[in-house]
Amino acid sequence: MIIVMLGAPGAGKGTQAGMICEKYGIPHISTGDIFRSNIKNGTELGRKAKAFMDKGQLVPDELTVQLLLDRVAADDCANGYVLDGFPRTIPQAQVLTDALLKNGQKVDKAVNVDVPDENIIRRMSGRRSCPKCGASYHVEFIPPKQEGICDHCGSALVQREDDKPETVKNRLRVYHEQTQPLIEYYEKAGVLATVDGTKNMNDVFADIVKILG
């Protein structure tokens, strides 16, 4: 079972991907992890990817898919895998579809974790973390006992740059322009399933399990 996770940044698709992998005993595949692993191990594909990254350029779709196919050829992917963070664009999805087809494979399900923008902005902009001990909070959902102060070590909590409302809005804009069209792409392929990501995390997972069977 090859599953692609879709959804805006902060929708919770990474959490759901991890839960799917645990339940079905299949690996969670992230292109970022693949890049890091190949670069660290000095593979030929890793060296090619690093050459682009060192120049501040995006790794071309064809090379990214090559790295991905190399990873999913491993024994632990024999029963399938969950793709998280790839594809991000229609061209990437097309390259992936063609590459899988050559191996007699296809994406079985594209799971779209649907959360309205306003919910995501509220979720992400409310996050706070402790720079000293790493504890995580949320001003609304998991507030510290004393506002702005870590319960564990008493340090002042901080808001990460990428959680600031303007940054979140910009990330959402990029998502709507580049990644959201994948919803229609996989719908046309007949493999799209959308779940309500505003529900409790376990309820969202229960809905996904019903879809995957």
N, C-alpha and C positions, 0 to 999 in steps of 0.2 A: 504494500500500500504506500504510494508516494503522495504525500500531502504537502500543499503549499499554504502557508499562513498569510492571510491578508488583513489589513487593518491599519488605521492611522497610528502614528507614534503615540504611545501612552494608552492605547486601546486595551493592552493586556495580552496581546497575541503571543509574546515571548513566554509568559507564565503558562498560558494554555498549551503552547507547544511542548513545554517541559512536562506537563501533566499527561499529555497524549503519549509522549515517548515512554514515560514510566509505565503507563497502563498497558501499552501494546508491545513494549520491549523493543522499540526501534530507536535509532539514534536521532538526535536533534542536530541538524546541519546548519551551521551559520557560515556564510562566506568569509566573514571577518576572522573566525577561528581557522578556516582553511588557509587563508593568506598567511596568518601568523605562523601556523605549523609548517607550511612549505618553505617560508623564508628562514625560519629557525633551523630547519633540517637541510637547508641549502640545496633543495631540489632544482632541477632545470626550470620547471614551471614557476617555482618560487623566485628564482633569479630574474626571470622575465617580468613577473609581477612587480618585484622590488624596483626594477629599472624605471617603471612608470611611476610608482609611488614616491620614489626619491626625487622625481621631478615635479611632484605635486599634481600629477595627472591621474585621471581615473583609469583603472585597469580595464582594457577593452572587453566588451561582452564575450567575444569568442574565447579569450584567454580565461576569463572568469568561469565560463561553462566548462572549459577543459579541466581546470582545477577542481571544479565541482564533480565532474564525471570521474576523475581520478579518485576522488574521495569516496564516492558512492559505489565504486567497484570493490571496496573493501568488504570482507566477510560479514561485518556487523550490519551491513545494509541489505543483506540478502532478502530479508522480509519487508523491506521498505524503509522509509525515513521521512522526517518532517523538515521541510525547507523553511527557514525563518530569515527574512531580510533579503531574499532573492527568489524570484525576479522582482525588480523595482520598477521596470519600465516595459512597455509593449515589445520593443526590440529584444530585450533580454528574454522575455517570455517566449518569443518566437524562436530564438536561438536554442533555448532549452527544449522546447517542443520538438524541434527538428533533430536535436542530438539524442533525445530519449527515443524518438521514433526509429532511429538507426539501430538502436539496441533492442527494438521490439517492446519498448516501454512507453508509458504515458503518465501524466499527472492524474491520479485517481480522484482526488478531492482538493478543491481550493476552498479553505474555510475562511470566511470574511467575518472578523469580529467587529461588529458595527457599533460605534459610539459617536454621538453627535459632538461637533467641535467644542461647544460650550462646556460639555462634561469633561472633555480632555483638558481644556484650559484650566478648569477648576481643580481637576485631579493633579495635574503636573505643577501648576504654579503654587499649589499649597504644600508641596513637598519641602522638607527641611532635613538637613543632615548634620551630624556632629563631626567637625573636622578632626577632632582628637581621637574618639573611640569608634567612629563610623556608624553609630546608631542612627536609624532613620525614623522620621516622624512625618505627620501631615497635620497642618494647622486645624483642619476640620475633622478628619477621620481618626487620626492617631496623635492627638495633641500631647505635648509634654506637660508634666504637672505644673511647671512654672513656664509661662510664655517665653519662648526664645531661649530656654536653658535646657541642656541635656539632663535627663533624669539620672543617667549613670555616672557622668563625670563632672557635671556642673559647667561644662564649656558652653560658650555662646553658639547657638545653632546658625547655620548658614543656608542660603538658597543657591543652588548650583546655577551657573550662567544659563545652561540649556533648559532650566525649569522656569526662567523668568517669562512672564506673559508674552512679551514681544517676540522672544526667541521661539516660544511654543507656537505662536501664530504664524511665524515665518516657516517653521517646520511643517505645519499643517498646509500652508499654501503650496509648498513644494510637493507634499504628498498628493494634494488634489490635482495638481498639474501633471505630475509624472507617474504616480503609482495607482491612483484611483481608477484610471482607465482599465487596469487589469481585471477589475470586477466584471466589466462587460466582456472582456476577452475570455475569461473562464466561464462566464455565463453562456456565451455562444458555443463554447466547447462542451457544454452540458455537465460540467463538474462543480459548479459553484454551489456553496451552501452558506447562507448568512445566519449568524446568531446574534442575539441582542447582548452586546457587551456591557450594557449598563446594569445588568443583573449582578447578584452576588457571584464571586469567582467560581464557587462550586456548582452553582446553578448553570453558569455558562458552560462549564465543563460537562455537566450532565447532558445539556443540549447537543454538545459536540459528539458525545459518545453515542447518542441516539442516531445521529447522522452517519457516523462511521460504522456503526453496527458491531 
